[in-house]
Amino acid sequence: MGDHNTYTPPRVWQWNTESGGKFATINRPVSGATHEKELPVGQHPHQLYSLGTPNGVKVTIMFEELLALGHLDAEYDAWLINIGEGEQFGSGFVDANPNSKIPALIDHSTETPTRVFESGAMLLYLAEKFNQFLPTDHTQRTECLSWLFWQMGSVPFLGGGFGHFYAYAPEKYEYPINRYAMEVKRQLDVLDKTLESRPYLAGDDYSIADMASHPWYGMLVAGSLYEAQEFLEVSSYRHVLRWADEIQQRPAVQRGLRVNRVWGAEERQLRERHNASDFD
């Protein structure tokens, strides 16, 4: 059994910057800008300010899939936002996303530039703008959006819960790891039972629901997220593994996963993306 020392909350919580684990320098209980810094703007209609985390690559995968279909007006610049350096608290970024989280998107093709924050909102925005990867049939569209919102609501348990306490917290505690491991395994079971009877999350066709979930759950079972596949026995989720492998084979997915990536093997990194030739 784990440590039985219990914590008694004070009457009023105080911010202790020493207790935040790996991200202690950037997590804080207030919002807003810490410094003045305008965002760069490139030549393309869409300006993405991001980092190659699971939430960031959802959007770069979507852009690469749209370009692969021949939508030339889906061209984009992907600028690197180094969250470890606090760049998400620059005034320009806060104007683009008051929540100071990557990614942030500004569409300059509209009469006045349109800001979009939250990765799920970006997938929906681009799907509607280009009429791709979102079913037009009412029932199928609703199913797709249900899975998109499932991902947005579920993944904080995976990333902020399990990932934090299993991989990033300054000390290992049994209770939170057990609590979030149980929830992540429940979510994987939800996915596995769904994917047993259909090739993709929303049905027969690849959609924004898959683009949202694959960078998290697909990468988790593939072994590149938190290195927890043995701990979570991911090999038992056979249908999730099949789905993850199929999506991983898509060339647009492979390109999207490289954009704004600043870790791992050098050939898998592309710090910024301003042109299709950058992948060469």
Secondary structure, 3 states (H helix, E strand, C coil): CCCCCCCCCCCCCCCCHHHCHHHCCCCCCCCCCCECCCCCCCCCCEEEEECCCHHHHHHHHHHHHHHHCCCHHHCEEEEECCHHHCHHHEHHHHHHCCCCCCCEEEECCCCCCEEEECHHHHHHHHHHHHCCCCCCCHHHHHHHHHHHHHHHHHHHHHHHHHHHHHHHCCCCCHHHHHHHHHHHHHHHHHHHHHHCCCCECCECCCCHHHHHHHHHHHHHHHCCCCCCCCCCCHHHCHHHHHHHHHHHCCHHHHHHCCECECCCCHHHCECCECCHHHHC
